Amino acid sequence: MATNLVSYMMQFLTPEMVGRIAAPLGLNRGDAQSGVSAGVPALLAAFSGLADKPGGAQSLVNTIKQQSGVLDNFASMVGGANQSSFIERGSSLLTSLLGTHDQAGLTGAVARFSGLGQNRATSLLGMLTPLVMGLIGRHIGARGVDSGSLTSLLASQREQIAQALPAGMGEALDRAGVGTGLESVRAPAAQAARPTASTSPAPGPRPATDTRAARGSTSSSNWVYWAIPLLLLGGLLQYLFGPGPHRQQQAMQQAPTPEVTATNKSVMVDGVDVKNTLGDSMSDVRTSLQGVSDVDTARAALPKLDAAKNQIDRVSGLAGQLTQDQRKTIASVVAPAMPLIDQLSNKVLDMPGVGDVLRPTLDPVKTKLAELAGQSSTVGAGGGRR
């Protein structure tokens, strides 16, 4: 039996297999690999937490036994005629195991740390859930899957799972309320990084001079611990309240703004999550432009760009129904993405013949995004052959 469950699963998810996963989701292979690298340990972490709950291990066992044939058919299911139903079954399976709240928290964390966006993260986890189940069953092998073997396996793998998660993702899952059981792994690691009594010399009689020196050293160092915060506080007060023509403006610029915190909120209009729709559409624009190198690749990228344009047009058509706070949220999502989109757009439009293919799609996209970001459009102001 392999000693690292995450590595065992990643061996199955070869670059070719990741490429097959990427295509139906409209992703390039690099983005799909990021999603898989976050999704696999995240699912294992969630299943580890579920196994600790009453009845949770048996629910997992029952589900794993039902996925015994998925490994043989996975490649044909991904990208095949039944792909949509396969993803839906996987998503329903995950929800039935974790519950709606934990499933949403898990998906949100994967979306954030992989950069895929909520919709693609949902589809990716729908693909990966039955696969991870099947690989767990195969890993346990001839001994047979039961509550004892499954619980023992997941408990033994917690350190490896925690290490495989993207930095900060374990804590994000905890904050989202997704039980992972990894706290017991992270806590000793954090404690090990701190000085402990075991690193101190063994107790024993000390010469009086050493004792006095130690007391003197302690006394002399104590005032430093008090003085440093006081000096910092004094500097802060001087900065905030001291003279300077730009002091208030600088303080306002450094203060947290509503736009930054607002990006954590969904923006629903007429049943459309316009924030996630925009995020996915802008991701499509970026990945499509990154693959353009000549006229032929531009023509190949056009269908995906047209689909993204349609989604952006749809959101733009709903903009009149947005509240002021929602407009700020949308602007805070779009504005940071615009410089890269502009850079990629100008680059491909400067390629011979590419402008004729892509400009009719790209120019309206950039105009609508600039409007949603609350910026004046720079389309036509420079860059790209006409």
GUBA-451294 format. One record per residue (C-alpha): x, z, y. Coordinates in nm, 2 decimals. Each point is the difference from the previous one (the first is absolute). Layout:
N
+--------+--------+--------+
!      x !      z !      y !
+--------+--------+--------+
!      X !      Z !      Y !
...
+--------+--------+--------+
//
This chain:
386
+--------+--------+--------+
!      x !      z !      y !
+--------+--------+--------+
!   0.00 !   0.00 !   0.00 !
!   0.13 !  -0.09 !   0.34 !
!   0.10 !   0.29 !   0.22 !
!  -0.14 !  -0.13 !   0.33 !
!  -0.36 !  -0.11 !   0.00 !
!   0.02 !  -0.17 !   0.34 !
!   0.30 !  -0.21 !  -0.11 !
!  -0.18 !  -0.08 !  -0.32 !
!  -0.29 !  -0.15 !   0.19 !
!   0.22 !  -0.18 !   0.25 !
!   0.17 !  -0.18 !  -0.29 !
!  -0.33 !  -0.14 !  -0.09 !
!  -0.07 !  -0.11 !   0.36 !
!   0.27 !  -0.26 !   0.01 !
!   0.06 !  -0.22 !   0.31 !
!  -0.20 !  -0.27 !  -0.17 !
!  -0.29 !   0.24 !  -0.07 !
!   0.01 !   0.13 !   0.36 !
!  -0.02 !  -0.36 !   0.12 !
!  -0.31 !  -0.05 !  -0.21 !
!  -0.15 !   0.31 !   0.16 !
!   0.10 !  -0.12 !   0.35 !
!  -0.17 !  -0.34 !  -0.02 !
!  -0.36 !   0.10 !  -0.03 !
!   0.04 !   0.27 !   0.27 !
!   0.14 !  -0.25 !   0.24 !
!   0.34 !   0.18 !   0.02 !
!   0.35 !  -0.11 !  -0.01 !
!   0.21 !   0.15 !  -0.29 !
!   0.18 !   0.25 !   0.23 !
!  -0.33 !   0.15 !   0.13 !
!  -0.14 !   0.01 !  -0.35 !
!   0.31 !   0.18 !  -0.13 !
!  -0.03 !   0.26 !   0.28 !
!  -0.36 !   0.06 !  -0.11 !
!   0.09 !   0.03 !  -0.37 !
!   0.29 !   0.23 !   0.08 !
!  -0.24 !   0.23 !   0.19 !
!  -0.31 !  -0.05 !  -0.23 !
!   0.15 !   0.08 !  -0.34 !
!   0.15 !   0.35 !   0.08 !
!  -0.31 !   0.08 !   0.22 !
!  -0.23 !  -0.07 !  -0.30 !
!   0.22 !   0.21 !  -0.23 !
!   0.00 !   0.28 !   0.26 !
!  -0.38 !  -0.01 !   0.02 !
!  -0.03 !   0.00 !  -0.37 !
!   0.24 !   0.29 !  -0.03 !
!  -0.21 !   0.20 !   0.23 !
!  -0.32 !  -0.10 !  -0.18 !
!   0.15 !   0.11 !  -0.33 !
!   0.03 !   0.36 !   0.14 !
!  -0.37 !   0.02 !   0.07 !
!  -0.25 !   0.12 !  -0.26 !
!  -0.10 !  -0.29 !  -0.21 !
!   0.22 !  -0.23 !   0.19 !
!   0.25 !  -0.07 !  -0.28 !
!  -0.27 !  -0.09 !  -0.24 !
!  -0.16 !  -0.24 !   0.25 !
!   0.34 !  -0.17 !   0.04 !
!   0.04 !  -0.01 !  -0.38 !
!  -0.34 !  -0.17 !  -0.05 !
!   0.08 !  -0.26 !   0.27 !
!   0.35 !  -0.07 !  -0.13 !
!  -0.14 !  -0.07 !  -0.35 !
!  -0.24 !  -0.26 !   0.15 !
!   0.29 !  -0.19 !   0.17 !
!   0.20 !  -0.06 !  -0.32 !
!  -0.03 !  -0.38 !   0.02 !
!   0.05 !  -0.04 !   0.37 !
!   0.38 !  -0.05 !  -0.03 !
!  -0.03 !  -0.31 !  -0.22 !
!  -0.25 !  -0.16 !   0.24 !
!   0.12 !   0.12 !   0.34 !
!   0.19 !  -0.31 !   0.10 !
!  -0.30 !  -0.22 !  -0.08 !
!  -0.25 !   0.23 !   0.18 !
!   0.21 !   0.00 !   0.32 !
!  -0.07 !  -0.34 !   0.17 !
!  -0.25 !  -0.10 !  -0.27 !
!  -0.37 !  -0.08 !   0.04 !
!  -0.10 !   0.36 !  -0.07 !
!   0.25 !   0.15 !   0.25 !
!  -0.27 !   0.13 !   0.24 !
!  -0.19 !   0.18 !  -0.28 !
!   0.33 !   0.14 !  -0.13 !
!   0.09 !   0.15 !   0.34 !
!  -0.35 !   0.14 !   0.04 !
!   0.01 !   0.16 !  -0.34 !
!   0.34 !   0.16 !   0.08 !
!  -0.12 !   0.13 !   0.33 !
!  -0.32 !   0.15 !  -0.16 !
!   0.22 !   0.15 !  -0.27 !
!   0.22 !   0.17 !   0.26 !
!  -0.30 !   0.13 !   0.19 !
!  -0.16 !   0.14 !  -0.32 !
!   0.32 !   0.19 !  -0.08 !
!   0.10 !   0.13 !   0.34 !
!  -0.33 !   0.01 !   0.19 !
!  -0.08 !  -0.19 !   0.32 !
!   0.19 !   0.24 !   0.23 !
!   0.33 !   0.00 !  -0.20 !
!  -0.02 !  -0.37 !  -0.06 !
!  -0.03 !  -0.07 !   0.37 !
!   0.29 !   0.23 !   0.08 !
!   0.22 !  -0.16 !  -0.26 !
!  -0.09 !  -0.35 !   0.12 !
!   0.06 !   0.10 !   0.36 !
!   0.34 !   0.14 !  -0.08 !
!   0.11 !  -0.31 !  -0.19 !
!  -0.13 !  -0.23 !   0.28 !
!   0.20 !   0.20 !   0.25 !
!   0.33 !   0.03 !  -0.18 !
!   0.00 !  -0.36 !  -0.14 !
!  -0.13 !  -0.16 !   0.31 !
!  -0.26 !  -0.21 !  -0.19 !
!  -0.31 !   0.11 !   0.19 !
!  -0.30 !   0.18 !  -0.15 !
!  -0.17 !  -0.30 !  -0.17 !
!   0.31 !  -0.13 !  -0.17 !
!   0.10 !   0.35 !  -0.11 !
!  -0.35 !   0.04 !  -0.16 !
!   0.04 !  -0.32 !  -0.19 !
!   0.35 !   0.07 !  -0.11 !
!  -0.09 !   0.35 !  -0.13 !
!  -0.29 !  -0.17 !  -0.18 !
!   0.25 !  -0.22 !  -0.18 !
!   0.25 !   0.28 !  -0.07 !
!  -0.23 !   0.27 !  -0.12 !
!  -0.08 !  -0.15 !  -0.35 !
!   0.36 !  -0.12 !  -0.03 !
!   0.14 !   0.35 !   0.07 !
!  -0.25 !   0.14 !  -0.26 !
!   0.10 !  -0.25 !  -0.26 !
!   0.37 !   0.07 !   0.06 !
!  -0.05 !   0.37 !  -0.04 !
!  -0.17 !  -0.06 !  -0.33 !
!   0.28 !  -0.23 !  -0.12 !
!   0.26 !   0.25 !   0.12 !
!  -0.14 !   0.29 !  -0.20 !
!  -0.02 !  -0.24 !  -0.30 !
!  -0.05 !   0.08 !  -0.36 !
!  -0.06 !   0.37 !   0.06 !
!  -0.33 !  -0.09 !   0.15 !
!  -0.14 !   0.09 !   0.34 !
!  -0.17 !   0.34 !   0.02 !
!  -0.03 !   0.26 !   0.27 !
!   0.31 !   0.19 !  -0.11 !
!   0.23 !  -0.30 !  -0.02 !
!  -0.13 !  -0.14 !   0.33 !
!   0.03 !   0.33 !   0.19 !
!   0.35 !   0.06 !  -0.14 !
!   0.11 !  -0.35 !   0.10 !
!  -0.13 !   0.01 !   0.36 !
!   0.14 !   0.35 !   0.05 !
!   0.34 !  -0.11 !  -0.12 !
!   0.00 !  -0.30 !   0.24 !
!  -0.09 !   0.18 !   0.33 !
!   0.35 !   0.00 !   0.14 !
!   0.05 !  -0.37 !  -0.07 !
!  -0.34 !  -0.08 !   0.14 !
!   0.07 !   0.20 !   0.32 !
!   0.33 !  -0.18 !   0.04 !
!  -0.16 !  -0.34 !  -0.05 !
!  -0.26 !   0.05 !   0.27 !
!   0.09 !  -0.15 !   0.35 !
!   0.14 !   0.27 !   0.23 !
!  -0.28 !   0.22 !   0.13 !
!  -0.26 !  -0.14 !  -0.22 !
!  -0.03 !   0.31 !  -0.22 !
!  -0.08 !   0.21 !   0.31 !
!  -0.24 !  -0.27 !   0.12 !
!  -0.19 !   0.02 !  -0.33 !
!  -0.01 !   0.38 !   0.03 !
!  -0.14 !  -0.02 !   0.36 !
!  -0.26 !  -0.25 !  -0.12 !
!  -0.11 !   0.26 !  -0.26 !
!   0.11 !  -0.21 !  -0.30 !
!   0.12 !   0.25 !  -0.27 !
!   0.34 !  -0.11 !  -0.14 !
!   0.16 !   0.31 !  -0.15 !
!   0.32 !  -0.10 !   0.17 !
!   0.02 !   0.30 !   0.23 !
!   0.17 !   0.20 !  -0.27 !
!   0.27 !  -0.27 !  -0.01 !
!   0.05 !  -0.04 !   0.37 !
!   0.01 !   0.37 !   0.08 !
!   0.31 !   0.09 !  -0.21 !
!   0.18 !  -0.31 !   0.13 !
!  -0.07 !   0.12 !   0.36 !
!   0.10 !   0.35 !  -0.09 !
!   0.33 !  -0.12 !  -0.16 !
!   0.10 !  -0.16 !   0.33 !
!  -0.02 !   0.34 !   0.18 !
!   0.28 !   0.26 !  -0.02 !
!  -0.08 !   0.27 !  -0.26 !
!   0.13 !   0.34 !  -0.08 !
!   0.17 !  -0.14 !  -0.31 !
!   0.25 !  -0.18 !   0.23 !
!   0.11 !   0.33 !   0.16 !
!   0.29 !   0.20 !  -0.13 !
!  -0.09 !   0.26 !  -0.26 !
!  -0.08 !   0.34 !   0.15 !
!   0.27 !   0.26 !  -0.01 !
!   0.19 !   0.25 !   0.21 !
!   0.14 !  -0.14 !   0.33 !
!   0.27 !   0.13 !   0.22 !
!  -0.13 !   0.17 !   0.31 !
!   0.17 !  -0.25 !   0.22 !
!  -0.18 !  -0.28 !  -0.18 !
!  -0.34 !   0.18 !   0.05 !
!   0.07 !   0.05 !   0.37 !
!   0.11 !  -0.36 !   0.03 !
!  -0.31 !  -0.12 !  -0.17 !
!  -0.22 !   0.21 !   0.22 !
!   0.19 !  -0.13 !   0.31 !
!  -0.04 !  -0.36 !  -0.13 !
!  -0.37 !   0.05 !  -0.06 !
!  -0.05 !   0.16 !   0.34 !
!   0.19 !  -0.27 !   0.18 !
!  -0.18 !  -0.28 !  -0.19 !
!  -0.35 !   0.15 !   0.06 !
!   0.01 !  -0.05 !   0.37 !
!   0.09 !  -0.37 !  -0.06 !
!  -0.33 !  -0.04 !  -0.20 !
!  -0.19 !   0.14 !   0.30 !
!   0.20 !  -0.18 !   0.26 !
!  -0.03 !  -0.35 !  -0.13 !
!  -0.39 !   0.00 !   0.00 !
!   0.00 !   0.15 !   0.35 !
!   0.24 !  -0.26 !   0.13 !
!  -0.21 !  -0.28 !  -0.16 !
!  -0.32 !   0.16 !   0.15 !
!   0.17 !   0.02 !   0.34 !
!   0.10 !  -0.37 !  -0.02 !
!  -0.35 !  -0.10 !  -0.10 !
!  -0.15 !   0.19 !   0.29 !
!   0.25 !  -0.16 !   0.24 !
!  -0.09 !  -0.34 !  -0.14 !
!  -0.37 !   0.05 !   0.02 !
!  -0.02 !   0.18 !   0.34 !
!   0.33 !  -0.08 !   0.17 !
!   0.03 !  -0.26 !   0.27 !
!   0.02 !  -0.37 !  -0.08 !
!  -0.21 !  -0.30 !   0.11 !
!  -0.08 !  -0.12 !  -0.35 !
!  -0.05 !   0.34 !  -0.17 !
!  -0.38 !  -0.03 !  -0.04 !
!   0.01 !  -0.36 !  -0.11 !
!   0.27 !   0.08 !  -0.27 !
!  -0.20 !   0.30 !  -0.13 !
!  -0.31 !  -0.21 !  -0.03 !
!   0.18 !  -0.27 !  -0.19 !
!   0.14 !   0.25 !  -0.25 !
!  -0.33 !   0.17 !  -0.06 !
!  -0.20 !  -0.11 !  -0.31 !
!  -0.26 !  -0.25 !   0.09 !
!  -0.36 !  -0.04 !  -0.14 !
!   0.09 !  -0.36 !  -0.11 !
!   0.27 !   0.13 !  -0.24 !
!  -0.22 !   0.26 !  -0.17 !
!  -0.30 !  -0.24 !   0.01 !
!   0.16 !  -0.24 !  -0.25 !
!  -0.09 !   0.25 !  -0.28 !
!  -0.37 !  -0.07 !   0.05 !
!  -0.21 !  -0.27 !  -0.16 !
!  -0.18 !  -0.23 !   0.23 !
!  -0.33 !  -0.12 !  -0.15 !
!  -0.22 !  -0.26 !   0.17 !
!  -0.29 !  -0.16 !  -0.18 !
!   0.14 !   0.11 !  -0.33 !
!   0.34 !  -0.14 !   0.07 !
!   0.31 !   0.21 !   0.02 !
!   0.15 !  -0.19 !   0.28 !
!   0.33 !   0.20 !   0.01 !
!   0.08 !  -0.06 !  -0.36 !
!  -0.12 !  -0.36 !   0.02 !
!   0.24 !  -0.06 !   0.29 !
!   0.28 !   0.17 !  -0.18 !
!  -0.04 !  -0.21 !  -0.31 !
!  -0.04 !  -0.32 !   0.21 !
!   0.32 !   0.06 !   0.20 !
!   0.19 !   0.07 !  -0.32 !
!  -0.12 !  -0.33 !  -0.13 !
!   0.12 !  -0.17 !   0.32 !
!   0.34 !   0.16 !  -0.02 !
!   0.06 !  -0.07 !  -0.37 !
!  -0.12 !  -0.36 !   0.04 !
!   0.23 !  -0.07 !   0.29 !
!   0.30 !   0.16 !  -0.18 !
!  -0.04 !  -0.27 !  -0.27 !
!   0.00 !  -0.30 !   0.23 !
!   0.32 !  -0.20 !   0.01 !
!  -0.12 !  -0.36 !   0.05 !
!  -0.32 !  -0.21 !   0.02 !
!  -0.08 !   0.03 !  -0.37 !
!   0.02 !   0.38 !  -0.01 !
!  -0.20 !   0.00 !   0.32 !
!  -0.28 !  -0.20 !  -0.16 !
!   0.02 !   0.24 !  -0.30 !
!  -0.04 !   0.30 !   0.23 !
!  -0.29 !  -0.15 !   0.19 !
!  -0.29 !   0.11 !  -0.23 !
!   0.11 !   0.36 !   0.02 !
!   0.05 !  -0.02 !   0.38 !
!  -0.35 !  -0.16 !   0.04 !
!  -0.15 !   0.29 !  -0.21 !
!   0.18 !   0.25 !   0.22 !
!  -0.12 !  -0.18 !   0.31 !
!  -0.36 !   0.02 !  -0.12 !
!   0.02 !   0.37 !  -0.05 !
!   0.16 !   0.05 !   0.34 !
!  -0.28 !  -0.22 !   0.16 !
!  -0.25 !   0.22 !  -0.18 !
!   0.15 !   0.32 !   0.14 !
!   0.02 !  -0.16 !   0.35 !
!  -0.37 !  -0.08 !  -0.02 !
!  -0.07 !   0.37 !  -0.07 !
!   0.22 !   0.12 !   0.29 !
!  -0.30 !   0.01 !   0.24 !
!  -0.15 !   0.28 !  -0.22 !
!   0.31 !   0.22 !   0.01 !
!   0.00 !   0.32 !   0.19 !
!   0.28 !   0.08 !   0.24 !
!   0.17 !   0.23 !  -0.25 !
!  -0.04 !  -0.26 !  -0.27 !
!   0.16 !  -0.26 !   0.23 !
!   0.30 !   0.23 !   0.05 !
!   0.03 !   0.04 !  -0.38 !
!   0.00 !  -0.37 !  -0.06 !
!   0.25 !  -0.06 !   0.28 !
!   0.23 !   0.26 !  -0.14 !
!  -0.01 !  -0.19 !  -0.34 !
!   0.05 !  -0.35 !   0.14 !
!   0.24 !   0.06 !   0.29 !
!   0.30 !   0.12 !  -0.22 !
!  -0.04 !  -0.30 !  -0.23 !
!  -0.01 !  -0.26 !   0.27 !
!   0.38 !  -0.03 !   0.08 !
!   0.09 !  -0.09 !  -0.36 !
!  -0.29 !  -0.24 !  -0.03 !
!   0.10 !  -0.17 !   0.32 !
!   0.37 !  -0.02 !  -0.11 !
!  -0.09 !  -0.15 !  -0.34 !
!  -0.25 !  -0.24 !   0.16 !
!   0.25 !  -0.13 !   0.26 !
!   0.26 !  -0.04 !  -0.27 !
!  -0.22 !  -0.22 !  -0.23 !
!  -0.15 !  -0.20 !   0.29 !
!   0.35 !  -0.10 !   0.10 !
!   0.05 !  -0.16 !  -0.34 !
!  -0.04 !  -0.38 !   0.01 !
!  -0.36 !  -0.10 !  -0.08 !
!  -0.12 !   0.35 !  -0.08 !
!  -0.17 !   0.04 !   0.34 !
!  -0.23 !  -0.28 !  -0.07 !
!  -0.11 !   0.17 !  -0.33 !
!  -0.03 !   0.36 !   0.11 !
!  -0.06 !   0.01 !   0.37 !
!  -0.38 !  -0.06 !  -0.02 !
!  -0.02 !   0.31 !  -0.21 !
!   0.27 !   0.22 !   0.15 !
!  -0.08 !  -0.04 !   0.37 !
!  -0.36 !   0.13 !  -0.04 !
!   0.12 !   0.28 !  -0.22 !
!   0.25 !   0.12 !   0.25 !
!  -0.25 !  -0.03 !   0.29 !
!  -0.26 !   0.21 !  -0.19 !
!   0.26 !   0.26 !  -0.10 !
!   0.12 !   0.03 !   0.36 !
!  -0.35 !   0.06 !   0.12 !
!  -0.06 !   0.27 !  -0.27 !
!   0.33 !   0.16 !   0.10 !
!  -0.11 !   0.00 !   0.37 !
!   0.28 !  -0.23 !   0.09 !
!   0.00 !  -0.33 !   0.19 !
!   0.06 !  -0.29 !  -0.23 !
!   0.34 !  -0.18 !   0.02 !
!  -0.10 !  -0.29 !  -0.22 !
!   0.14 !  -0.32 !   0.14 !
!   0.23 !   0.19 !   0.23 !
!   0.31 !  -0.11 !  -0.20 !
!   0.14 !  -0.04 !  -0.35 !
!  -0.08 !  -0.27 !  -0.24 !
!  -0.01 !  -0.38 !   0.02 !
!  -0.32 !  -0.17 !   0.09 !
+--------+--------+--------+
//
